Amino acid sequence: MNKETTTVQVIQIVFGFSSLVTNILLAAIIFSEKSLKKSQRFIACSALGNAFLGAGFVAYNTRIEVIELTNKTFDQKLCLLRAPDITLFQLGDTLLAVSVFSLAIERCIAVSTITLDQLFKKKTSYFLIRFTILATLLDCAIFWILVLSTSRPKVHYCVHMEIASETLFVMHFIFISVLGYSSLILCIISALLLKKKRSICCNVRQMQLRREMRVMKRIVVALAFTFCFQNVPAMLHLIVVYNPNLEFLNSQYLWIAQNISASAHAAMHILMTISIRNIFSRIFFHFNICSSFKFNSVHAANNKIIIVHSTCGKSEKTFCEQEKSKQKSEEVLLKVTPYQR
């Protein structure tokens, strides 16, 4: 194994682990939110898909050197147990693709039927969540059943393409590509409908459409990341299968870019979640209060001294209560003499 290959494997392990940690953290934060929005459930599912893929890259690249050094042959049944990355890749690919597809459907329904009964939207959202989970588990179960039920020659390398038939391998990537293009088309339709409705609606409906527009921007970002760094490498992989002369298209750097983009996307969503924003707002709020009132400000007016006490070190709750009382009677200020200090 040459030095360049080893370097690429180390990079894949590092960014695969980064994708695993950031996406698990994102999913945990989203599911811990008290007011969980419908679209956030699909973002959490796609984060779990990226986490599975990151774990798969870590597992594969940490064992690839051992596999290259052995001359043994393995049965495909043993490969499924020996190489957990095969199952992780299968789960991650399908969960990510189906989650984004369900998210695109949910957004299309939400935008096209803004005045629709909220109960119907809620039921549709729960149905899509169940569909996402069941489709992922069913795809993985079918893969295991077909691999275990077919007899194939023993292989030297426990990789997806070796233990599965070419038809099963190709169908998996076609399925991912079809879902990716379908999600892209649905997202474009949703954006056009939202733009059209925004131009003809007014007042309260306009406010609701603005909220939908903010959600749609996040969905577009998620779809762009998924399409560019999952669907494009999948399509290139299919091209290489049917055209081995174009092996250069199946670059390992595309999979590294997938893990980097998954980590960046997860980090962006983590910073945008309500709980994390509240933590940062409390930190900055306390910092601003302490810096603004670090020293007592002494103002002289009409030969009377008005002391504004420092609030640095006091609890935020106490300060907020003081501010609320001041707003109720803005004209009243606490005046004390030097002897009352």
C-alpha positions, 0 to 999 in steps of 0.5 A: 500500500503506497503512501498516497493511499494511506494518506487518503484513508487517514483523511477519510477516517478523520472526516468520517468520524467528524461526520459521525459525531456532528450528525449524531449531535444534530439528531440528538439536539433536534429530537430533544427540542420541546416544540419539534417542527415537522420539517425538523424530523426529516432533517434529523433522519437525514442527519442519522443517514449521514452518521451511518455513512460516516461510521461506514467510512471509518469502519471500512478504512480502519480495516482495509489495510488488514484485508490487503495484508491477508490472502484468505477468502471469505464467504459472503455470509461471513463478510456481512459480519466481518465488514459492518461498513457494508450494512452501514453504507446500505442504511446510510445511503437509503436513509439519507435519500428517502429522508430528503425525498420525504422532506421535499414531499412534505414541503410541496404539500405545505406550500401548495395547500397553506389553507389546508386543515392542520390535522391533515398536514400532521397526519401526512407528516407522520405518514412520511416519517413512517414511510422513511423508516420502513423504506430504509429498514425494508431496503436493508432487509432485502439486501441481507436476504438476497445476499444470504440466499444466493450462493456466490464464489468466495471473495478476497475483499469484503466490499459491497460490490463483491458480495452483492450481485451486479444487478443488486448493486446497480439497482441500489445506486439507481434507486438513490439517483431517482430519489435525488432527482425526484427531490430536486424536481419537487423542491423546484415546484415548491419554490415556484408555488411559494413565489407565486402565492407570495405575489398574490397573497397579503396581510396574514397570509403574507406572514405565513408565506414568509415563514414558509420561505425561511423554511424553504431556504433551509430545505434548499441548502439540505437538498443541495448538499445531498444532491451534490455530494451523494447523488453525483458520486452515485451517478459517477459510480454507476458510469464507472461500473458500465465503463471501466475505462472511466475509473478516474471519475470514481475518485475517493476525494468525492467521498471525502467531500461528502463527509466534509459537506455532511459535517459542515451541514450538521454544524450549520444546523446545530448553530441554527437550532433554538436551544443552541441559539438560546444558549448563545443569546444568554451568553452574549446577553450576560456579556453585554450587561457585564461590559455595559455596567462594569463600573458604576455610572455617576450622573449629576443632575440638578445637584442630585446624584443618581447612582446606577448600580452595576448589574455585573455578577447578578443573575439574568433573571433578577436583571430582567425583572428590574427591566420589566418594572422599569418599562412599566414606569419609565418616568420613575428612577431610583434616586439615592443620596450618598448617605444611603449608599 
